[in-house]
Amino acid sequence: MRGWCIPGIMRYPPSMEKLTVDTLRTLARAQGLDLTDQELAALLPLVEAGRSGLAAVTDIPPAFEPASQFRIL
């Protein structure tokens, strides 16, 4: 097996659980962000889209992890 789903090398598993607003809130707080429920609900589809994009990447050599960015404009 090759690519980003090799256990112990990459942190993105081949199948990820669906995020909820509560889970996203916990993740945001762990990063020092205090977002409202409305802000979290608006971000949820964007985060899910990013995760889907990462899940679609299957041919990255094991030494590399996909880069991602999040910017609030």
FIFI-406156 format. One line per field, with one value per atom (N, C-alpha, C, CB): residue number from 1; residue in three letters; x, y, z. Coordinates in nm, 2 decimals, always signed. Glycine has a CB too. Layout:
<nodes>
resi NUM,...
resn ALA,...
xx X,...
yy Y,...
zz Z,...
</nodes>
This chain:
<nodes>
resi 1,1,1,1,2,2,2,2,3,3,3,3,4,4,4,4,5,5,5,5,6,6,6,6,7,7,7,7,8,8,8,8,9,9,9,9,10,10,10,10,11,11,11,11,12,12,12,12,13,13,13,13,14,14,14,14,15,15,15,15,16,16,16,16,17,17,17,17,18,18,18,18,19,19,19,19,20,20,20,20,21,21,21,21,22,22,22,22,23,23,23,23,24,24,24,24,25,25,25,25,26,26,26,26,27,27,27,27,28,28,28,28,29,29,29,29,30,30,30,30,31,31,31,31,32,32,32,32,33,33,33,33,34,34,34,34,35,35,35,35,36,36,36,36,37,37,37,37,38,38,38,38,39,39,39,39,40,40,40,40,41,41,41,41,42,42,42,42,43,43,43,43,44,44,44,44,45,45,45,45,46,46,46,46,47,47,47,47,48,48,48,48,49,49,49,49,50,50,50,50,51,51,51,51,52,52,52,52,53,53,53,53,54,54,54,54,55,55,55,55,56,56,56,56,57,57,57,57,58,58,58,58,59,59,59,59,60,60,60,60,61,61,61,61,62,62,62,62,63,63,63,63,64,64,64,64,65,65,65,65,66,66,66,66,67,67,67,67,68,68,68,68,69,69,69,69,70,70,70,70,71,71,71,71,72,72,72,72,73,73,73,73
resn MET,MET,MET,MET,ARG,ARG,ARG,ARG,GLY,GLY,GLY,GLY,TRP,TRP,TRP,TRP,CYS,CYS,CYS,CYS,ILE,ILE,ILE,ILE,PRO,PRO,PRO,PRO,GLY,GLY,GLY,GLY,ILE,ILE,ILE,ILE,MET,MET,MET,MET,ARG,ARG,ARG,ARG,TYR,TYR,TYR,TYR,PRO,PRO,PRO,PRO,PRO,PRO,PRO,PRO,SER,SER,SER,SER,MET,MET,MET,MET,GLU,GLU,GLU,GLU,LYS,LYS,LYS,LYS,LEU,LEU,LEU,LEU,THR,THR,THR,THR,VAL,VAL,VAL,VAL,ASP,ASP,ASP,ASP,THR,THR,THR,THR,LEU,LEU,LEU,LEU,ARG,ARG,ARG,ARG,THR,THR,THR,THR,LEU,LEU,LEU,LEU,ALA,ALA,ALA,ALA,ARG,ARG,ARG,ARG,ALA,ALA,ALA,ALA,GLN,GLN,GLN,GLN,GLY,GLY,GLY,GLY,LEU,LEU,LEU,LEU,ASP,ASP,ASP,ASP,LEU,LEU,LEU,LEU,THR,THR,THR,THR,ASP,ASP,ASP,ASP,GLN,GLN,GLN,GLN,GLU,GLU,GLU,GLU,LEU,LEU,LEU,LEU,ALA,ALA,ALA,ALA,ALA,ALA,ALA,ALA,LEU,LEU,LEU,LEU,LEU,LEU,LEU,LEU,PRO,PRO,PRO,PRO,LEU,LEU,LEU,LEU,VAL,VAL,VAL,VAL,GLU,GLU,GLU,GLU,ALA,ALA,ALA,ALA,GLY,GLY,GLY,GLY,ARG,ARG,ARG,ARG,SER,SER,SER,SER,GLY,GLY,GLY,GLY,LEU,LEU,LEU,LEU,ALA,ALA,ALA,ALA,ALA,ALA,ALA,ALA,VAL,VAL,VAL,VAL,THR,THR,THR,THR,ASP,ASP,ASP,ASP,ILE,ILE,ILE,ILE,PRO,PRO,PRO,PRO,PRO,PRO,PRO,PRO,ALA,ALA,ALA,ALA,PHE,PHE,PHE,PHE,GLU,GLU,GLU,GLU,PRO,PRO,PRO,PRO,ALA,ALA,ALA,ALA,SER,SER,SER,SER,GLN,GLN,GLN,GLN,PHE,PHE,PHE,PHE,ARG,ARG,ARG,ARG,ILE,ILE,ILE,ILE,LEU,LEU,LEU,LEU
xx +0.09,+0.00,+0.09,-0.10,+0.06,+0.13,+0.04,+0.21,+0.11,+0.03,+0.01,-0.10,-0.08,-0.10,-0.17,-0.17,-0.22,-0.30,-0.23,-0.42,-0.09,-0.01,-0.01,+0.13,-0.06,-0.06,+0.08,-0.12,+0.08,+0.20,+0.28,+0.29,+0.25,+0.32,+0.24,+0.35,+0.11,+0.03,-0.08,-0.03,-0.13,-0.24,-0.38,-0.22,-0.39,-0.52,-0.56,-0.53,-0.66,-0.69,-0.77,-0.78,-0.78,-0.85,-1.00,-0.84,-1.06,-1.20,-1.21,-1.30,-1.27,-1.28,-1.42,-1.22,-1.45,-1.58,-1.63,-1.59,-1.76,-1.83,-1.82,-1.98,-1.78,-1.77,-1.91,-1.68,-1.92,-2.04,-2.00,-2.12,-2.10,-2.07,-2.00,-2.20,-2.04,-1.98,-1.83,-2.06,-1.81,-1.67,-1.58,-1.67,-1.64,-1.57,-1.54,-1.64,-1.63,-1.61,-1.50,-1.74,-1.49,-1.39,-1.25,-1.41,-1.25,-1.12,-1.08,-1.14,-1.18,-1.15,-1.10,-1.28,-1.16,-1.11,-0.97,-1.21,-0.94,-0.81,-0.70,-0.80,-0.74,-0.65,-0.66,-0.68,-0.74,-0.75,-0.86,-0.62,-0.95,-1.05,-1.18,-1.07,-1.25,-1.38,-1.48,-1.38,-1.54,-1.63,-1.78,-1.60,-1.87,-2.01,-2.07,-2.09,-2.18,-2.25,-2.28,-2.38,-2.31,-2.34,-2.21,-2.39,-2.10,-1.97,-1.93,-1.86,-1.95,-1.91,-2.00,-1.93,-2.13,-2.22,-2.18,-2.37,-2.13,-2.09,-1.96,-2.08,-1.87,-1.74,-1.75,-1.65,-1.85,-1.86,-1.86,-1.99,-1.94,-1.93,-1.79,-2.04,-1.73,-1.60,-1.49,-1.55,-1.50,-1.40,-1.43,-1.42,-1.56,-1.59,-1.54,-1.74,-1.55,-1.50,-1.35,-1.55,-1.28,-1.14,-1.10,-1.08,-1.17,-1.14,-1.17,-1.22,-1.27,-1.31,-1.20,-1.44,-1.14,-1.03,-0.91,-1.00,-0.88,-0.76,-0.79,-0.74,-0.91,-0.94,-0.93,-1.08,-0.95,-0.94,-0.80,-1.01,-0.70,-0.56,-0.51,-0.48,-0.47,-0.42,-0.28,-0.52,-0.22,-0.09,+0.02,-0.10,+0.02,+0.13,+0.23,+0.07,+0.36,+0.46,+0.45,+0.60,+0.48,+0.47,+0.55,+0.51,+0.65,+0.73,+0.67,+0.87,+0.56,+0.49,+0.35,+0.50,+0.31,+0.17,+0.11,+0.17,-0.02,-0.08,-0.08,-0.23,-0.06,-0.06,-0.20,+0.04,-0.25,-0.38,-0.37,-0.49,-0.45,-0.46,-0.60,-0.40,-0.61,-0.74,-0.72,-0.80,-0.79,-0.78,-0.92,-0.71,-0.93,-1.06,-1.03,-1.10,-1.11,-1.09,-1.19,-1.11
yy -0.12,+0.00,+0.12,+0.00,+0.22,+0.35,+0.47,+0.35,+0.58,+0.70,+0.75,+0.69,+0.84,+0.91,+0.83,+1.04,+0.71,+0.64,+0.53,+0.58,+0.53,+0.44,+0.47,+0.43,+0.38,+0.41,+0.45,+0.29,+0.55,+0.59,+0.70,+0.48,+0.72,+0.81,+0.94,+0.75,+0.93,+1.04,+1.05,+1.04,+1.17,+1.18,+1.18,+1.31,+1.17,+1.17,+1.03,+1.26,+0.97,+0.83,+0.82,+0.77,+0.70,+0.69,+0.73,+0.55,+0.70,+0.74,+0.82,+0.62,+0.94,+1.02,+1.03,+1.16,+1.04,+1.06,+1.20,+1.04,+1.20,+1.33,+1.43,+1.31,+1.55,+1.65,+1.70,+1.77,+1.74,+1.81,+1.95,+1.73,+2.03,+2.16,+2.15,+2.25,+2.05,+2.03,+1.99,+1.93,+1.90,+1.85,+1.97,+1.74,+2.05,+2.16,+2.26,+2.22,+2.28,+2.37,+2.33,+2.39,+2.20,+2.15,+2.16,+2.00,+2.14,+2.16,+2.30,+2.10,+2.39,+2.54,+2.58,+2.61,+2.54,+2.58,+2.53,+2.53,+2.41,+2.35,+2.44,+2.21,+2.51,+2.61,+2.75,+2.60,+2.77,+2.90,+2.99,+2.97,+2.93,+3.01,+2.99,+2.96,+3.10,+3.10,+3.15,+3.20,+3.06,+3.09,+3.07,+3.01,+3.15,+3.13,+3.01,+3.26,+2.97,+2.86,+2.89,+2.82,+3.02,+3.06,+3.06,+3.21,+3.10,+3.09,+2.95,+3.16,+2.86,+2.72,+2.65,+2.65,+2.69,+2.63,+2.67,+2.67,+2.80,+2.85,+2.78,+3.00,+2.75,+2.69,+2.54,+2.72,+2.48,+2.33,+2.28,+2.29,+2.33,+2.28,+2.31,+2.35,+2.42,+2.44,+2.35,+2.59,+2.32,+2.22,+2.08,+2.22,+2.04,+1.91,+1.90,+1.89,+2.01,+2.01,+2.00,+2.14,+2.06,+2.05,+1.90,+2.14,+1.84,+1.71,+1.61,+1.67,+1.64,+1.55,+1.56,+1.59,+1.68,+1.70,+1.62,+1.85,+1.63,+1.55,+1.40,+1.58,+1.35,+1.21,+1.17,+1.18,+1.26,+1.22,+1.21,+1.33,+1.26,+1.25,+1.11,+1.36,+1.03,+0.90,+0.86,+0.80,+0.95,+0.92,+1.00,+0.93,+1.05,+1.12,+1.02,+1.22,+1.05,+0.96,+0.96,+1.00,+0.85,+0.84,+0.95,+0.71,+1.00,+1.10,+1.24,+1.11,+1.26,+1.39,+1.38,+1.44,+1.49,+1.50,+1.62,+1.53,+1.61,+1.72,+1.85,+1.68,+1.96,+2.09,+2.14,+2.19,+2.21,+2.28,+2.41,+2.19,+2.50,+2.64,+2.68,+2.74,+2.76,+2.82,+2.97,+2.75,+3.04,+3.19,+3.25,+3.25,+3.34,+3.42,+3.55,+3.44,+3.58,+3.71,+3.81,+3.69
zz +0.00,+0.00,+0.00,+0.12,-0.08,-0.08,-0.06,-0.21,-0.04,-0.03,+0.11,-0.10,+0.12,+0.25,+0.35,+0.23,+0.32,+0.42,+0.49,+0.35,+0.48,+0.55,+0.70,+0.50,+0.79,+0.93,+0.99,+1.01,+1.07,+1.14,+1.06,+1.16,+0.93,+0.85,+0.83,+0.71,+0.80,+0.77,+0.88,+0.63,+0.90,+1.00,+0.95,+1.08,+0.82,+0.76,+0.72,+0.63,+0.80,+0.77,+0.64,+0.88,+0.57,+0.45,+0.46,+0.40,+0.57,+0.59,+0.72,+0.58,+0.71,+0.83,+0.87,+0.81,+1.00,+1.05,+1.01,+1.20,+0.99,+0.95,+1.07,+0.91,+1.04,+1.15,+1.19,+1.10,+1.31,+1.36,+1.41,+1.47,+1.43,+1.49,+1.62,+1.50,+1.71,+1.84,+1.82,+1.91,+1.73,+1.71,+1.66,+1.61,+1.56,+1.51,+1.62,+1.39,+1.71,+1.82,+1.91,+1.91,+1.94,+2.02,+1.95,+2.05,+1.82,+1.75,+1.74,+1.60,+1.72,+1.72,+1.86,+1.68,+1.96,+2.10,+2.13,+2.21,+2.08,+2.10,+2.03,+2.04,+1.93,+1.86,+1.91,+1.71,+2.01,+2.07,+2.01,+2.07,+1.93,+1.87,+1.94,+1.72,+1.97,+2.03,+1.93,+2.16,+1.86,+1.75,+1.79,+1.63,+1.74,+1.77,+1.70,+1.74,+1.74,+1.67,+1.52,+1.74,+1.50,+1.36,+1.28,+1.36,+1.33,+1.26,+1.23,+1.34,+1.33,+1.32,+1.21,+1.45,+1.21,+1.11,+0.97,+1.14,+0.96,+0.83,+0.78,+0.83,+0.88,+0.84,+0.81,+0.95,+0.87,+0.86,+0.72,+0.93,+0.63,+0.49,+0.42,+0.41,+0.46,+0.40,+0.45,+0.43,+0.58,+0.64,+0.58,+0.79,+0.57,+0.51,+0.36,+0.52,+0.29,+0.15,+0.15,+0.08,+0.24,+0.24,+0.28,+0.34,+0.37,+0.41,+0.30,+0.53,+0.22,+0.10,+0.00,+0.04,-0.02,-0.11,-0.07,-0.13,+0.06,+0.11,+0.09,+0.26,+0.12,+0.10,-0.04,+0.15,-0.14,-0.28,-0.33,-0.36,-0.25,-0.29,-0.25,-0.22,-0.35,-0.32,-0.37,-0.38,-0.44,-0.50,-0.45,-0.65,-0.33,-0.27,-0.21,-0.16,-0.24,-0.19,-0.03,-0.23,+0.03,+0.18,+0.26,+0.22,+0.20,+0.28,+0.28,+0.21,+0.21,+0.21,+0.26,+0.06,+0.32,+0.37,+0.29,+0.52,+0.25,+0.18,+0.27,+0.14,+0.20,+0.27,+0.26,+0.21,+0.36,+0.36,+0.42,+0.42,+0.38,+0.43,+0.47,+0.34,+0.57,+0.60,+0.62,+0.73,+0.54,+0.55,+0.57,+0.43,+0.66,+0.67,+0.60,+0.82,+0.50,+0.43,+0.47,+0.28
</nodes>
